Amino acid sequence: MEQTIEPTLQRNYPMRLATSLGVGGPADYFFRPRSAADIQWALRFAEERQLPLTTIGYGTNLLVRDGGIAGLVIQLADSFAAASVHGSTITATCGCLYGSVSKLAAYHSLSGLEYAVGIPGGLGGALFMNAGAYDGEIGPLVREVHWVTAHDSGVWHTPEYTYSYRFSRLQEANVIVTKTVLQLQPGDQRTIYAKMNDLQERRRCRQPLEYPSAGSTFKRPEGHFVGSLIEQANLKGYSIGGAQISEKHCGFIINRGGATAGDVLQLIDHIQQVIADQFGVELQPEIRIIGRQRLR
Ligand SMILES: Cc1cc2nc3c(=O)[nH]c(=O)nc-3n(C[C@H](O)[C@H](O)[C@H](O)COP(=O)(O)OP(=O)(O)OC[C@H]3O[C@@H](n4cnc5c(N)ncnc54)[C@H](O)[C@@H]3O)c2cc1C
């Protein structure tokens, strides 16, 4: 059957609409695939035109610069989301929401993904970032990771998907993840739901979920908590333009309205400088900063 996807390729797509922080300039081309074949079509489209390529999920861990993104952005999100349960494994495409897969597991009395219930974003981003919370992370659950490039495809099995804190092999591989198989454990459904409700409540109390953000701005430095360091430095509520250090949780930068990526970047720089000066701690961004500095 003939491919009919070309018309859905969009030009100059505002990346602020594709990211939870709500900032960032336009992508030259923007594409939402519905299948692995669509992805390979888009990869070849980029290759033939020598366009740089960026893969994103729901943009909940991204800061896109104000100059936007050169080339093609492929977004694996709700148009590429399907999941099924087989015994105690879940097979899911990477556009599935991490939190929804956690709820699917609970529905089938499968334990292991409770920690993920409130983490926004999709499975692709979760695998890329080895996303986790409350002593859980996706890495130990991975049984298979399916990937594609323009001319190849393959599967990594458990030992081949290497990971550590907010790091996975995907950060060094030039592939798009399409699907994963996660290994869970049979559990008691009431206990699973109770744990999920508790973790959700902790998030609601502690995180500024009422404002756009990209989650924790910095990785946790060994022996410290980022939020406490920033609070001790009297930076709570400090803002530059529309970007503000959350008063509810200093580890988050929020968009109070009208923030630019430039505001957020300046705020990140300022925090890094102050924390380095006052405590000798080098904060490393957890959020992925991508895109070009300025529009051409
Ligand atoms: C309020 C809030 C709370 C958060 N809490 C947590 C938390 O508790 N723990 C945590 O770990 N994170 C947390 N995050 C960050 C974020 O939700 C996770 O990192 C999430 O897993 C990212 O998924 P995403 O689909 O949004 O990925 P994106 O932000 O779109 O992308 C993240 C990275 O993954 C890459 N990527 C995405 N999909 C693919 C793919 N299919 N193939 C190859 N590469 C891909 C992108 O290139 C990018 O570098 C939070 C964010 C917010 C806004």
The ligand as an SDF file (V2000), in Angstrom:
LIG
                    3D

 53 58  0  0  0  0  0  0  0  0999 V2000
    6.4990   17.7070   36.4960 C   0  0  0  0  0  0  0  0  0  0  0  0
    7.5840   16.7740   36.0230 C   0  0  0  0  0  0  0  0  0  0  0  0
    8.0150   15.7480   36.8650 C   0  0  0  0  0  0  0  0  0  0  0  0
    9.0220   14.8680   36.4550 C   0  0  0  0  0  0  0  0  0  0  0  0
    9.4030   13.8810   37.3030 N   0  0  0  0  0  0  0  0  0  0  0  0
   10.3760   13.0180   36.9110 C   0  0  0  0  0  0  0  0  0  0  0  0
   10.8130   11.9660   37.7950 C   0  0  0  0  0  0  0  0  0  0  0  0
   10.3180   11.8010   38.9010 O   0  0  0  0  0  0  0  0  0  0  0  0
   11.8070   11.1520   37.3480 N   0  0  0  0  0  0  0  0  0  0  0  0
   12.3990   11.2890   36.1280 C   0  0  0  0  0  0  0  0  0  0  0  0
   13.2840   10.4940   35.7850 O   0  0  0  0  0  0  0  0  0  0  0  0
   11.9990   12.2720   35.2780 N   0  0  0  0  0  0  0  0  0  0  0  0
   11.0220   13.1260   35.6320 C   0  0  0  0  0  0  0  0  0  0  0  0
   10.6210   14.1250   34.7740 N   0  0  0  0  0  0  0  0  0  0  0  0
   11.3140   14.2770   33.4850 C   0  0  0  0  0  0  0  0  0  0  0  0
   10.6370   13.5110   32.3210 C   0  0  0  0  0  0  0  0  0  0  0  0
    9.2720   13.3840   32.5600 O   0  0  0  0  0  0  0  0  0  0  0  0
   11.2330   12.1260   32.0760 C   0  0  0  0  0  0  0  0  0  0  0  0
   12.6090   12.2090   31.8130 O   0  0  0  0  0  0  0  0  0  0  0  0
   10.5310   11.4360   30.8900 C   0  0  0  0  0  0  0  0  0  0  0  0
   10.8500   10.0770   30.9190 O   0  0  0  0  0  0  0  0  0  0  0  0
   10.8820   12.0320   29.5400 C   0  0  0  0  0  0  0  0  0  0  0  0
   10.0200   11.4830   28.5540 O   0  0  0  0  0  0  0  0  0  0  0  0
    9.5790   12.3300   27.2800 P   0  0  0  0  0  0  0  0  0  0  0  0
    8.7370   11.4450   26.4190 O   0  0  0  0  0  0  0  0  0  0  0  0
    8.9440   13.6070   27.6590 O   0  0  0  0  0  0  0  0  0  0  0  0
   11.0020   12.5780   26.5970 O   0  0  0  0  0  0  0  0  0  0  0  0
   11.5320   13.9310   25.9220 P   0  0  0  0  0  0  0  0  0  0  0  0
   11.6410   14.9960   26.9470 O   0  0  0  0  0  0  0  0  0  0  0  0
   10.7530   14.2440   24.7070 O   0  0  0  0  0  0  0  0  0  0  0  0
   12.9850   13.4600   25.4920 O   0  0  0  0  0  0  0  0  0  0  0  0
   13.9790   13.2070   26.4780 C   0  0  0  0  0  0  0  0  0  0  0  0
   15.2120   12.6270   25.7630 C   0  0  0  0  0  0  0  0  0  0  0  0
   14.8960   11.3320   25.2510 O   0  0  0  0  0  0  0  0  0  0  0  0
   15.1780   11.2440   23.8540 C   0  0  0  0  0  0  0  0  0  0  0  0
   14.1270   10.3900   23.2650 N   0  0  0  0  0  0  0  0  0  0  0  0
   12.7910   10.4940   23.4820 C   0  0  0  0  0  0  0  0  0  0  0  0
   12.1410    9.5200   22.8250 N   0  0  0  0  0  0  0  0  0  0  0  0
   13.0820    8.8010   22.1640 C   0  0  0  0  0  0  0  0  0  0  0  0
   13.0380    7.6530   21.3050 C   0  0  0  0  0  0  0  0  0  0  0  0
   11.8840    7.0500   20.9890 N   0  0  0  0  0  0  0  0  0  0  0  0
   14.2040    7.1720   20.8030 N   0  0  0  0  0  0  0  0  0  0  0  0
   15.3870    7.7670   21.1190 C   0  0  0  0  0  0  0  0  0  0  0  0
   15.4940    8.8410   21.9340 N   0  0  0  0  0  0  0  0  0  0  0  0
   14.3570    9.3470   22.4500 C   0  0  0  0  0  0  0  0  0  0  0  0
   15.1400   12.6880   23.3510 C   0  0  0  0  0  0  0  0  0  0  0  0
   15.9730   12.8560   22.2230 O   0  0  0  0  0  0  0  0  0  0  0  0
   15.6490   13.4760   24.5520 C   0  0  0  0  0  0  0  0  0  0  0  0
   17.0620   13.5570   24.5470 O   0  0  0  0  0  0  0  0  0  0  0  0
    9.6090   15.0100   35.1630 C   0  0  0  0  0  0  0  0  0  0  0  0
    9.1570   16.0220   34.3100 C   0  0  0  0  0  0  0  0  0  0  0  0
    8.1540   16.9100   34.7300 C   0  0  0  0  0  0  0  0  0  0  0  0
    7.6740   17.9660   33.7960 C   0  0  0  0  0  0  0  0  0  0  0  0
  1  2  1  0
  2  3  1  0
  2 52  2  0
  3  4  2  0
  4  5  1  0
  4 50  1  0
  5  6  2  0
  6  7  1  0
  6 13  1  0
  7  8  2  0
  7  9  1  0
  9 10  1  0
 10 11  2  0
 10 12  1  0
 12 13  2  0
 13 14  1  0
 14 15  1  0
 14 50  1  0
 15 16  1  0
 16 17  1  0
 16 18  1  0
 18 19  1  0
 18 20  1  0
 20 21  1  0
 20 22  1  0
 22 23  1  0
 23 24  1  0
 24 25  2  0
 24 26  1  0
 24 27  1  0
 27 28  1  0
 28 29  2  0
 28 30  1  0
 28 31  1  0
 31 32  1  0
 32 33  1  0
 33 34  1  0
 33 48  1  0
 34 35  1  0
 35 36  1  0
 35 46  1  0
 36 37  1  0
 36 45  1  0
 37 38  2  0
 38 39  1  0
 39 40  1  0
 39 45  2  0
 40 41  1  0
 40 42  2  0
 42 43  1  0
 43 44  2  0
 44 45  1  0
 46 47  1  0
 46 48  1  0
 48 49  1  0
 50 51  2  0
 51 52  1  0
 52 53  1  0
M  END
$$$$
